[in-house]
Amino acid sequence: MLGLFSCLGFNPAQRGDIAFWYDPAGPYVTRNGSNRVSLWSDRSGTGDANKHAAQGAPGNQPLWTASDANLGGRPSLVLDNARADKLLTGTFAAPIAMPMTWLAVGYLSAFDSVAESIIVDGQSANKENAIYWGSGVESLYGNANLGGRTVSVPYAFVRVGVFNGAASRSYSNSITSRAVGNTGTPTLEALSIGTNLTGGAANYDYCGSVGDIIGCAGALSEADVAQLILWAGAKYSIPIETATAVMPLGDSITRGYNDDVYGGWRRRIMDAHPELIGRGTVNTPVGYRHQGISSATLATINANIATYWVGQRSTEVWLTAGTADILNDAASAATCLTRLDTLLTTLEALPGPPTTIRVQTITPLLAPHDITVATYNAGIPAVVAGHPSAVYQDVGGRLNPSYLDVDNIHPNTAGHVLLASYWEDVL
């Protein structure tokens, strides 16, 4: 539904937070008889003429093309790194404070000798921002480097950088982020397109086509980023990964306790399902996010799920909870089942609720808690039957105590592998 809306109804001009926008359509591009570009006008509507990107030297002017076969037949600017083609803005009338969200569309034809290229770079008194490639890795920069996936050229891309300090996110041809981490939050005072604004090493020069470049004030939500990416992908005929978004929801078992390399079962299923979301920042290898909170009970999750849900874009929730209720609250199976029923009701009432809630049985515990776990697991199907969006998944039932870690609570490595195999079967 989101992809359909993006194709048919959405345009970035509808947003009220556009800080800069470089559109390669003819009306925004000043060029000579040979289609060499001397000015790429900002169409954000902010009224700051210093945001226009210019190139006065004929030998460094990009080539405008009305129909780029590599970008869906759309207009583009083609930059040749052998010529050091680039465009530079003036100093903005007013610096733009971070956080910000940038989108850049293009077709990267080639890297330089060390596989480094910058498509858009921002300069300030306290370091730069950039969407770039370093040693072939899709990266962001803003006082600190945030790497993503390694790519091969040539390829067409829709890249988004959410520059938001430790909560920065990097996207590429997917509505799920490829990397989450720190890039710092420098203010923005000027931009360059196709090179390092400070005039650094020539090996950062970009080689290829450039489509739209857009900057939005603020750190856009997952849903807003997805909307921009889907719009750009549809406009330039660039395939976008849009697999079902899943929020793993639960306690430290969901978090992947004692398994920070793989994040428990999550990383092990990524070839089958590349889109896990949530606010989890612990035990979160790149791209394998979650909403697993250590010691979270069903009641705790119910009290906080509205906050967890804000800004998320999830069509499924995979819920594993009840262990902490039994261990920490000494809750009976009946109490746990009542709490589960309440939580499912809350989930179904969320704005933009999940279409599917997969309710999992919990992993085994030793005596004296083993009977409580078994009774709780046995009662889950009856609770699930009362909720049309809920689906029963006997995940925990695959494990026996031999799959527990030394604490006799959390799965060991073999247990996480077994859980992952279950989800691979489901997917």
Residue, then its C-alpha position, 0 to 999 in steps of 0.5 A: m500500500l505504501g509503495l502504491f501511494s508513493c507511485l501515484g500520489f506522493n511528491p516531496a513538494q508536499r512536505g513542509d520541511i525541505a531545506f534544499w532540493y536539486d531536481p535535474a528536470g530542465p527548468y531547474v538546470t542552466r546549461n549552454g548549447s552543449n548541455r554543459v551545466s553552469l547552474w543547478s537551481d535549488r527548488s526548495g522554495t526557501g528563498d536562499a539564492n546561495k543554495h543554488a549549485a554553480q560551476g563557472a569553469p567550463g572544463n568542470q561543468p557536468l553534462w545534462t541529459a534529457s533522458d538517462a537510460n540508466l535512470g529510467g529515461r529521466p533527466s540527469l546530470v552526468l559527472d566525469n571524474a576525469r574532468a573533475d566535474k562538480l557543482l558548489t553552492g555559496t555559503f547559506a544565508a543561515p546555517i542549517a542545524m542537524p538533525m537532517t535527512w538527505l536523499a541522493v539518487g544516481y547511477l555510479s559508473a565507476f570508482d576511482s583507484v581506491a573505490e572512493s566517491i562523494i555524491v553530496d558533501g556539506q561543509s561547516a565550521n565543525k566538520e562535514n556531512a557526506i553521502y559517499w563510498g569509501s573503499g567500496v562501502e556505502s557510507l555516511y560522514g558527519n564527524a564520524n563515519l557510518g559504514g554500510r554494505t559493500v557494493s560493486v559498480p556500475y549500479a543505480f541507487v537511491r541512498v538516504g542518510v539520516f544525520n542524527g548523532a548516535a541514532s543516524r541511519s543509512y539506507s540504500n535501495s531498501i526501505t530498511s536501513r543498512a546501518v545504524g550508528n553515530t555520524g555526529t551532528p555538524t551544522l550545514e553551511a554549504l554543499s558540493i555535488g560530486t566532490n569533497l567541498t573542502g577540495g580534498a584529494a581528487n580521488y573522491d570525485y564522483c563518476g556517473s549520473v545524478g538524479d534528485i538530491i533532497g535535504c529535509a530538516g529533522a530526522l525523518s521517521e521510518a515511514d517518511v524515509a520509506q515514502l521518499i525512497l519508494w517515490a525515488g525508486a518509482k521515478y527512476s525505475i530503481p528496484i527497492e527492497t520492500a519485504t514485510a517489516v517485522m518488529p521482534l518484540g519481547d525480552s532479553i531472548t529477543r534481544g539476543y542475550n549472550d550473543d552480540v555477534y549474531g543478535g540471537w536468532r535474528r542475524r541468522i535469518m536475514d538471507a530469508h528475511p532482510e527487514l527487522i525493525g525496532r529501537g534496539t541498540v544493544n546486541t544489534p549487528v548492522g541491519y538486525r534491529h529489534q524491540g527486545i528489552s531485558s527483563a521486560t514482562l508482558a505488562t511492561i511491554n503493554a505499558n510502553i508499546a505505544t512509545y516503541w511504535v512511534g515512527q516505526r513501520s511494521t506489518e508484523v510483530w513477532l512476540t516472545a514474552g512471559t519468561a520475565d513475568i514468571l521469573n521476576d514477578a512470580a506470575s502464575a500461568a493464568t496471570c501471564l495469559t491475562r497479560l498476554d490478552t491485554l497486550l494483544t488488545t493494545l497492539e491491535a489498537l495501535p495507530g497503523p497496527p500490525t497486520t499480523i502478530r505472531v505469538q510465540t511459545i516461550t523457551p523452557l525453564l527448569a524446576p520449579h518454573d517448568i510447570t508454569v511455562a508448560t501451562y502458559n504455553a498450552g494456554i496461548p492458542a486459546v488467547v490467540a483465537g480471540h484476536p483476529s490478527a494474532v497467529y500461534q507459533d510454537v517456537g519455544g516448544r522446539l527447545n529442551p533444557s539442553y539448549l539453554d545457556v549456563d544461566n538456564i534461562h537464555p538459549n545457548t548458541a545451538g538454541h538460537v540456531l534452532l530458533a532461527s531454523y524455525w523462522e526460516d521454515v515460517l518464512 
